[in-house]
Amino acid sequence: MHRLLANIAVILFLFSCSPQLSVHQINTHNISVDAFSVNPDSAIQVIVKPFRDSIAYDMSKLVAVSATPLVKGKPESKLTNLVADIILEAGTNYCISGNLNFRPDVSYVNYGGLRASLPQGQITVGHIFELMPFENEVVLIRISGESMLLMTERIAMRGGEGISGMKLGIRDEKVTSLLIGGKVIDPSASYWLATNDYIANSGDQMSMFANPEDRHDTKMKIRDVLIQILAEHYQRDGIIDVKEDGRIYNEQ
Amino acid sequence: MLKKTGGFIMSNRRTFLRQSVIGGGALAFGLFPSELFASGELVKLTVLHTNDLHCHLDPFPEDHAEFPGMGGLTRIASMINQARLENPNLLLLDAGDMFQGTPYFNYFKGDLILKVMSKMGYNAGTIGNHEFDNGLNDILSAFKFANFPIISSNYDFSDTILADQVAPYHILKKGGVKIGIYGLGIELAGLVGKLNYGNTQYLDPLEMALKMELLLKKEHSCDVVICLSHLGYSYGHSKISDTILAPLTSYTDLIAGGHTHTFLEKPVVLKNAAGKPIIVNQAGWAALALGKIEFIFDRSGKPADPVVIACNL
């Protein structure tokens, strides 16, 4: 696929009176690192092997089995829906176990933060590491309905991302409809949002979260809750079968 | 099907033959016969570059949807060894985002990737946004494993623990060729958490590029000037990128880029502000590709007719 892709030779000349050398020809190539063409370097393998072996056992552990491949897409997708649902569930669990007097209403997962697809069949710890390599943690913030609208406008502009607990209609990159918990958004009300610390710290252009009304840093790593909650679902309900449910839809 | 042994040139007979054909054609165009290399009038500098390695030491698994069994820095290491046999005047460079992306990073931070890159003989690297993922302390501790300079011309670390750890430029010599390298990083605000980059100051990359290339070309008399960039290849709008930067420069010969994970069908040749060619290239990500640029210098200073040979293999 990405073999030796191209070769250009550019011949040029530079008149120069300085003692500096002049470039007379440039050859350029892009070379693919193809599975069949090169063996790993043995000296480098010697360095890497003990590290590789020490994590291989952890990575091979089974988390769950999925009925379908889980791939991210817009406006919604199985992968973005699954991760957003798990973040919302993790936030809810945190509130229950901490005897807090609120529950997160919605969750948001930035599209760019999902770094790989999950396969059909066996999902291992290694797959979850590829999906979520970052050390980000679940954060709960209380924000105004107005901020919530700003967030969904940003999501609409991007053609959709990972959300849970709300239903979002989009047309021409604008929000046409927003239901939270089945009710029309109230700009003057407050809502609890579960997301990651990167977003809660206004990352990915989410400046509307700069001054939340309240904030809980759960200290739970996103990756850990993905592994834990997926495994719980699989052990309780069997094979994971994620559906797209129209939570983000394009209005005609 | 390609043979399983050997390096990247000899293992691909078709490629090898085509390159021979180009060589023959080049002679017909009055280019450089090999005797000139032997006599020392011509000197060839090979620049190999990677970007966005993201700790992909190993190939992708065989069941990977997009890149089954492909890539891997341990295999690039073999390709580098082969290329060094072919031309010892070789530079190995990286354009940032070495960190983050496989469990190697989660378990061993940036230490292992930098240990491996050092063993591979990297000559220089620059800083990508993901280098900041675990904050400045972890950058500092990982850099202890790098035996090559990390260059950034537009991140000012002077008010951070990384002061004196990062060079604004680097000059080295290979086979009598003096090479100047500078490095450009992407704007951190909005992309990297403020806590993670602390008091790092982001300076305008265009301004610093023009300053650095002038310094390297004119004051330090470098024969070739290379920019390691983590700005990104192109954004389709005015955000600064390699393709926006290149035409505004005057002395940079090559921008080896990163960040946008761009696979280029072929390295791009643009015209700089002086109307001279500048190469812009990027080598995908995850050690899936290796950029290769050969600069051929004529010590005699004889002018040659400009000829462009473009060939898709």
Interface residues (C-beta under 8 A of the other chain):
Chain A: M1 H2 R3 L4 L5 A6 N7 I8 A9 V10 I11 L12 F13 L14 F15 S16 S18 P19 Q20 L21 S22 V23 H24 Q25 I26 N27 T28 H29 N30 I31 S32 V33 D34 A35 F36 S37 V38 N39 P40 D41 A43 I44 Q45 I47 V48 F51 R52 S54 I55 D58 M59 P69 V71 R115 S117 P119 G126 F129 E130 P133 F134 E135 D197 Y198 N201 S202 G203 D204 Q205 S207
Chain B: M1 L2 K3 K4 T5 G6 G7 F8 S11 N12 T15 R18 Q19 I22 A26 F29 L31 F32 L42 V43 L57 D58 P59 D63 A65 P68 G69 M70 G71 G72 L73 T74 R75 I76 A77 S78 M79 I80 N81 Q100 G101 T102 P103 Y104 F105 N106 Y107 F108 L112 K115 V116 K119 M120 D133 N134 G176 V177 K178 G190 L191 V192 G193 K194 L195 S221 C222 D223 V224 D253 F263 L264 E265 K266 P267 V269 K276 P277 I279 N281 A283 G284 A287 L288 A289 L290 G291 K292 I293 E294 F295 I296 F297 D298 R299 G301 P303 A304 D305 P306 V307 V308 I309 A310 C311 N312 L313
